Amino acid sequence: MALLKNSAALYKGTFLNASTSSNQLVLRGPACPPGYYCRRPDFSPQCRAEASPSNEQGCILERAGRRQALSLGAIVTCISFSQANPASFAAEVKKGFQFVSDKKDGYSFLYPFGWQEVVVQGQDKVFKDVIEPLESVSINLVPTIKQDVRELGSPQEVADILIKKVLAPPSQKVKLVEASEHDDDGKAYYTFEFIAQAPNFTRHALGAIAIANGKFYTLTTGANERRWEKIKDRLHTVVDSFKVVNA
């Protein structure tokens, strides 16, 4: 079982070779997939590349009751309302979701109400369900000299390499279900769906990538396969809400 302690360094070292003269995405090794976040009181947050849902107590960063999670969510919602533009907020937030915006790094997205924010080394932001640890959304960003995600290749090519080399460890069997491109306010986005199968669980996930502000953004969300049909619409809302803006 591989234990990866410094996902930030690994992500930067394995993700993009900004100096490459070709149009290919260059990856040099696996990094841990989002979804497993471990912390002991005397250790910094860690990511276990192969975790068992049956050992959820060891892999949840912070376990809290549903009532506590909803209370925390309500506080975050109040803060968001006080900081957001009232006119634009209503247009951006759907019922049952909360809005997060990082003006410094230039991105925003929605996540389901009740998910808690947790601190994970190497990830810019992570929100997850306190009951279902595989249900989460994370965003990572690394520097790049590329100006547009289309410089890296087609949606299928980029998603396939990203999944196999970064979003899942070598021990998992991965399958790219589909990948597509869309444009929003003149910026190109790649979105994709994939399945990662470990010996004792299967995670069904969605991702979105974009380039802006000299950064390569990767947003990933997913759930246990047994929960996919129930939660897939919410996960699609998360991915579809992802936006990058000039910072």
Secondary structure, 3 states (H helix, E strand, C coil): CCEECCHHHHHHHHCCCCCCCCCCCCCCCCCCCCCCCECCCCCCCEEECCCCHHHHHHHCCCCCCHHHHHHHHHHHHHHHHHHCCHHHHHHHCCCCEEEEEECCCCEEEEEECCCEEECCCCCCEEEECCCCCCCEEEEEEEECCCCCHHHHCCHHHHHHHHHHHHHCCCCCEEEEEEEEEEEECCEEEEEEEEEEEECCEEEEEEEEEEEECCEEEEEEEEEEHHHHHHHHHHHHHHHHHCEECCC
